């Protein structure tokens, strides 16, 4: 026979059941909420007490030229153009052509621009190539105007004033009243360029880093490098990238003498903090696209060295270096992760980009439950994704958004159907914003706000 429960025990059981049901209900609510299509209210910037935003948006034509000039002659001319007295951020494409005509009167534009921007033939004149480039640039800017209009409509400003000025090569908008003005401006000008790249792993380029470090040392400190060349050559072939990085990496120290000594010895690898030592399974390398942690304060200096011809010549011609966020614990130490991607088509076009995305929706990462983006590709993208994942089974594929690596998952089998899950340490709000931007389409040009005013 069951013993009769005391009243207070009965009450505790009832309260426990009610509390458990409430937790389940709240969890179900948020799961269903995240699974729902993105609504305007989630990203509304409207506020009756906010500011009227008036701003003139212009393209950064220098970035456009960087992406569409050849890796050899064109990039050298661009470097000289940027360092010239006439260069400013607001320069137009015509300013660049004027610079070329004045400083390089014998140059042919066929040696400057990639074939992907214009269809070149042997008898194309400079005048015809210039006309074609300006025509394409105008079309891209008009597309930017359409994308911005779509973004404004999505967040509740369908009556915003949008003026495309062909002569000034600018887009003027008047919208409001707006809350969170800085976030609003970032939302309408964010490129939202998503690309999928094959990668180089730490196994594949550790020797290139060792050679590049030696070359940079010779370039920066020729006398010291020559004095110890024999010793350096003997160690560079036997010690791994990560062991040397750990030995010489003193980027976190405050002792100037120690830092100078480490930099003189390994001027490139001194910035590599390690963390992703190459691993093996039964003598078979386990591929990891993460090369090393790098302190935030050192990323600009490291990037500068990696772009030097002396250093670049030691790496594969198709490699490009990108940074990505670390997890929250490493972020507290103010460090990012360095990756190496395999570029294609002269470096300016990925195998899969946002152009192949049909839909994007907020989802959950199946492993850790954090917010993620589920994307569906069009037929072309699905076929390329199937081939790409089949080719890279056991080898990471980097997902890069606006020049930053979100993640680099490793396919275990080919993925059919054109669906993929993108994770990247998003907050819920960031996931909603990114999904919205991907659905509305990327901006084909890098934009900046030249002038602005508010109420």
C-alpha positions in Angstrom: 0.0 0.0 0.0 1.3 3.4 -0.9 2.1 5.8 1.8 0.1 9.0 1.7 2.2 12.0 0.7 2.4 15.0 3.0 0.8 18.2 1.7 4.1 20.1 1.4 5.6 17.3 -0.7 2.7 17.3 -3.0 3.1 21.0 -3.5 6.8 20.6 -4.3 6.0 18.0 -6.9 3.3 20.1 -8.5 5.7 23.2 -8.5 8.5 21.1 -10.1 6.2 19.9 -12.8 4.9 23.4 -13.6 8.5 24.7 -13.7 9.6 21.9 -16.0 6.7 22.5 -18.4 7.4 26.2 -18.4 11.0 25.6 -19.3 10.0 23.3 -22.2 7.5 25.9 -23.4 10.1 28.7 -23.4 12.6 26.5 -25.2 10.1 25.5 -27.8 9.1 29.1 -28.3 12.6 30.3 -29.0 13.3 27.3 -31.3 10.2 28.0 -33.3 10.9 31.7 -33.3 14.4 31.1 -34.8 13.0 28.7 -37.3 10.5 31.2 -38.6 11.2 33.3 -41.7 13.0 36.5 -41.0 10.6 39.4 -40.2 11.1 43.1 -40.7 10.5 43.7 -37.0 13.7 41.7 -36.1 15.8 44.2 -38.0 13.8 47.4 -37.6 15.8 50.6 -37.3 12.7 52.8 -37.1 12.3 55.1 -34.1 9.9 58.0 -34.0 12.4 59.9 -31.8 15.4 59.0 -34.0 17.5 60.9 -36.5 16.9 61.6 -40.1 20.0 60.2 -41.8 21.3 62.0 -44.9 24.4 60.6 -46.4 26.3 60.3 -49.7 27.6 56.9 -50.5 30.5 56.4 -52.9 32.4 53.4 -54.2 36.0 52.8 -53.2 37.3 52.6 -56.7 40.8 51.7 -55.5 39.4 48.4 -54.1 37.7 47.8 -57.4 41.0 48.3 -59.2 42.8 46.0 -56.8 40.3 43.2 -57.5 40.4 43.6 -61.2 44.0 44.5 -62.1 46.5 41.8 -62.9 48.8 40.4 -60.2 52.0 41.7 -61.9 52.0 44.9 -63.9 48.7 46.2 -62.8 49.4 45.8 -59.1 52.8 47.6 -59.4 51.1 50.6 -61.1 48.3 50.6 -58.4 51.0 50.7 -55.7 52.6 53.7 -57.3 49.2 55.3 -57.8 48.3 55.0 -54.1 51.6 56.6 -53.1 51.3 59.4 -55.5 50.5 63.0 -54.4 47.2 63.0 -56.4 45.7 60.0 -54.7 42.7 60.3 -52.3 40.0 57.9 -51.3 37.5 59.9 -53.3 39.4 59.6 -56.6 37.3 58.4 -59.5 38.3 55.8 -62.1 39.0 58.6 -64.5 41.6 59.9 -62.1 43.4 56.5 -62.3 43.3 56.5 -66.1 44.7 60.1 -66.1 47.5 58.9 -63.8 48.3 56.1 -66.1 48.4 58.4 -69.2 50.7 60.8 -67.4 53.1 58.4 -65.7 53.0 55.4 -68.1 52.3 56.9 -71.6 53.6 53.7 -73.3 51.5 51.3 -71.2 48.8 49.2 -72.8 45.7 48.6 -70.6 45.7 44.9 -71.7 48.7 44.4 -69.3 46.8 46.1 -66.4 43.3 44.5 -66.3 42.3 40.9 -65.8 40.4 39.2 -68.5 37.5 38.6 -66.1 36.6 42.3 -66.0 36.7 42.9 -69.8 36.9 40.5 -72.7 40.3 41.4 -74.2 41.5 40.8 -77.7 44.9 41.5 -79.3 43.7 44.6 -81.2 41.8 46.3 -78.3 42.9 49.8 -77.9 43.4 51.7 -74.6 40.4 53.8 -75.4 38.1 50.8 -76.0 39.3 49.1 -72.8 38.9 52.3 -70.7 35.3 52.7 -72.1 34.5 49.1 -71.3 35.8 49.4 -67.7 33.9 52.6 -67.1 30.7 51.0 -68.5 31.0 47.9 -66.2 31.8 50.1 -63.2 28.6 52.2 -63.8 26.5 49.1 -64.1 27.9 47.8 -60.8 27.2 51.1 -59.0 23.6 51.1 -60.3 23.3 47.6 -58.9 24.5 48.9 -55.6 21.7 51.4 -55.7 19.2 48.6 -56.2 20.6 46.5 -53.4 20.5 49.5 -51.0 16.9 50.2 -51.9 16.0 46.6 -51.1 17.8 46.8 -47.8 16.0 50.0 -46.8 12.7 48.5 -47.7 13.4 45.4 -45.7 13.9 47.4 -42.5 10.9 49.6 -42.9 12.1 52.6 -45.0 10.4 51.8 -48.3 9.7 55.6 -48.8 13.4 56.5 -48.3 14.8 58.9 -50.8 17.5 57.2 -53.0 19.2 59.3 -55.7 21.8 57.8 -58.0 24.1 60.5 -59.4 25.9 59.3 -62.5 28.1 62.3 -62.8 29.3 62.3 -59.2 29.4 58.4 -59.1 27.5 58.5 -55.8 24.2 57.3 -54.2 22.5 59.8 -51.9 20.0 58.6 -49.4 17.6 60.3 -47.0 15.9 57.9 -44.5 14.5 58.0 -41.0 13.7 58.5 -38.3 16.4 56.0 -37.4 17.6 54.5 -34.2 21.1 52.9 -33.8 22.4 55.2 -36.6 25.9 53.6 -36.7 24.4 50.1 -37.1 22.0 51.4 -39.7 24.8 52.8 -41.8 26.8 49.6 -41.5 23.7 47.6 -42.6 23.2 49.5 -45.8 26.9 49.6 -46.8 28.1 46.2 -45.7 29.3 44.2 -48.7 27.9 40.8 -47.5 30.2 39.1 -49.9 30.2 35.4 -49.1 32.8 33.1 -50.8 33.8 29.4 -50.5 37.4 28.7 -51.0 39.7 25.7 -51.0 42.5 26.0 -48.5 46.1 25.3 -47.7 46.7 23.5 -44.5 49.5 23.9 -42.0 51.1 20.7 -43.3 51.3 22.1 -46.8 52.9 25.5 -46.1 55.0 25.2 -43.0 58.2 24.8 -45.1 57.1 27.9 -47.2 56.9 29.9 -44.0 60.4 28.8 -43.0 61.8 29.9 -46.4 59.9 33.1 -46.4 61.2 33.9 -42.9 64.7 33.4 -44.1 64.1 35.6 -47.1 62.6 38.4 -45.0 65.5 38.2 -42.6 67.9 38.6 -45.4 65.9 41.6 -46.7 65.6 43.3 -43.3 68.9 42.4 -41.7 71.3 41.4 -44.4 74.5 41.6 -42.4 73.1 39.6 -39.5 71.5 37.1 -41.9 74.8 36.5 -43.8 76.7 36.1 -40.5 74.5 33.2 -39.3 73.3 31.9 -42.7 74.9 28.4 -42.2 73.3 27.9 -38.8 69.9 29.2 -40.1 70.0 26.9 -43.1 70.8 23.9 -41.0 67.9 24.4 -38.6 65.3 25.5 -41.1 65.1 22.1 -42.7 64.8 20.2 -39.5 62.5 22.2 -37.3 58.8 22.6 -37.9 57.0 25.8 -38.4 55.1 25.5 -35.1 58.2 24.6 -33.0 60.1 27.6 -34.4 57.1 29.8 -34.0 56.8 28.8 -30.4 60.5 29.2 -29.8 60.7 32.7 -31.3 57.3 34.0 -30.7 57.6 36.7 -28.0 54.8 39.0 -29.3 53.2 39.1 -25.9 56.3 40.2 -24.0 56.9 43.8 -23.0 60.7 43.5 -22.9 62.0 45.5 -25.9 65.3 43.7 -25.9 63.7 40.2 -26.0 61.3 41.3 -28.7 64.1 42.8 -30.9 66.2 39.6 -30.6 63.2 37.4 -31.5 62.3 39.7 -34.5 65.9 39.7 -35.8 66.0 35.9 -35.7 62.5 35.1 -37.1 61.1 38.4 -38.4 58.0 36.7 -39.9 57.4 33.8 -37.6 57.8 36.0 -34.5 54.1 37.0 -35.0 52.9 33.4 -35.1 51.7 32.3 -31.7 51.2 28.7 -32.6 48.2 26.7 -31.3 47.6 24.4 -34.3 50.5 22.1 -34.5 50.3 19.6 -37.5 48.9 16.3 -36.3 49.0 12.8 -37.8 46.9 9.7 -37.6 48.9 6.5 -38.5 51.4 8.8 -40.3 48.6 10.3 -42.4 48.3 14.1 -41.9 45.2 15.5 -40.3 44.5 18.6 -42.3 43.7 21.9 -40.5 43.3 25.2 -42.3 44.1 27.1 -39.2 47.8 28.1 -39.4 48.4 30.0 -36.2 47.0 32.4 -33.6 48.1 36.0 -34.2 47.7 38.9 -31.8 45.3 41.6 -32.9 48.0 44.2 -32.6 50.3 42.3 -35.0 47.9 41.5 -37.8 48.6 44.6 -39.8 52.4 44.2 -39.5 52.2 40.5 -40.5 49.9 41.3 -43.4 52.4 43.9 -44.6 55.2 41.4 -44.6 53.1 38.6 -46.3 52.3 41.0 -49.1 56.0 41.8 -49.8 57.3 40.3 -53.0 60.4 38.9 -51.2 58.0 36.9 -49.0 55.3 36.1 -51.5 57.8 34.5 -53.8 58.3 31.7 -51.2 54.7 30.7 -51.1 52.4 29.1 -53.8 51.3 31.7 -56.3 47.6 31.1 -55.6 47.7 31.5 -51.9 46.0 34.4 -50.1 46.1 35.0 -46.4 42.9 35.8 -44.3 42.2 36.2 -40.7 39.2 34.7 -38.8 37.8 35.1 -35.3 38.9 32.7 -32.5 36.5 31.3 -29.9 35.4 33.4 -27.0 38.2 32.2 -24.7 41.0 33.1 -27.2 39.2 36.3 -28.0 39.8 37.4 -24.4 43.5 37.2 -25.2 43.0 39.5 -28.2 44.0 37.0 -30.9 42.8 36.0 -34.3 43.4 32.9 -36.5 45.5 33.0 -39.7 44.3 31.0 -42.7 45.7 30.4 -46.2 43.2 30.0 -49.0 43.7 28.8 -52.6 42.6 31.6 -54.9 41.3 31.0 -58.4 40.9 33.1 -61.6 43.8 35.4 -60.7 42.6 35.8 -57.2 39.4 37.8 -57.7 36.7 35.1 -57.9 35.8 32.1 -55.7 34.4 28.8 -56.9 31.2 29.5 -55.0 30.0 33.0 -54.0 26.8 34.7 -52.8 25.6 34.8 -56.4 24.8 31.1 -56.1 22.7 31.5 -52.9 19.0 31.3 -53.4 17.8 31.4 -49.8 19.3 32.0 -46.4 17.6 31.3 -43.0 18.6 31.4 -39.4 19.3 27.9 -38.0 21.1 26.1 -35.2 24.6 24.7 -35.5 24.0 20.9 -35.1 27.1 20.4 -33.0 27.0 23.2 -30.4 23.5 24.6 -30.8 24.7 28.2 -31.5 23.0 30.3 -34.1 24.0 29.6 -37.7 22.9 30.2 -41.3 21.3 27.6 -43.5 21.8 28.4 -47.2 20.3 26.8 -50.3 22.2 27.2 -53.6 20.9 27.4 -57.1 21.4 24.6 -59.5 24.8 25.8 -60.7 26.0 26.3 -57.1 24.7 22.9 -56.0 26.7 21.2 -58.8 29.9 23.1 -58.0 29.4 22.4 -54.2 29.0 18.7 -54.9 32.2 18.6 -56.9 34.0 20.8 -54.4 33.1 18.8 -51.4 33.9 15.5 -53.1 37.3 16.8 -54.1 38.0 18.1 -50.6 36.9 15.1 -48.5 39.2 15.3 -45.4 40.5 18.8 -46.5 39.0 22.0 -45.1 36.9 24.5 -47.2 36.9 28.1 -45.9 33.7 30.1 -45.8 34.8 33.8 -46.0 32.5 36.7 -45.4 33.7 40.2 -46.3 37.3 39.2 -46.1 37.1 37.3 -42.8 37.0 33.6 -42.4 33.8 32.4 -40.6 34.7 28.8 -40.4 36.7 26.1 -42.3 34.8 22.8 -42.0 36.2 19.6 -43.4 33.8 17.5 -45.6 33.6 13.9 -44.8 31.6 13.1 -47.9 30.3 14.9 -51.0 27.3 17.1 -50.3 24.5 16.9 -52.7 21.4 19.1 -53.0 23.2 22.5 -52.6 22.5 23.0 -48.9 25.1 24.0 -46.3 25.2 25.2 -42.8 27.4 28.3 -42.0 28.6 28.8 -38.5 30.7 31.6 -37.2 30.2 32.5 -33.6 27.2 34.6 -34.4 24.8 36.2 -31.9 21.1 35.7 -32.8 20.9 39.3 -34.0 24.0 38.9 -36.2 22.6 35.7 -37.7 19.3 37.5 -38.5 21.1 40.4 -40.1 23.5 38.2 -42.2 20.6 36.0 -43.4 18.7 39.1 -44.5 21.7 40.5 -46.3 22.4 37.2 -48.1 18.8 37.0 -49.2 18.8 40.6 -50.6 22.1 40.1 -52.4 25.7 41.4 -51.9 27.0 44.8 -52.9 29.2 44.3 -55.9 31.4 47.3 -54.9 33.1 48.4 -51.7 31.3 51.5 -50.5 32.0 54.2 -48.0 30.0 57.2 -46.6 31.6 60.4 -47.8 29.4 62.9 -45.9 26.5 62.6 -43.6 24.2 64.6 -41.4 21.3 63.9 -39.0 18.5 65.7 -37.3 
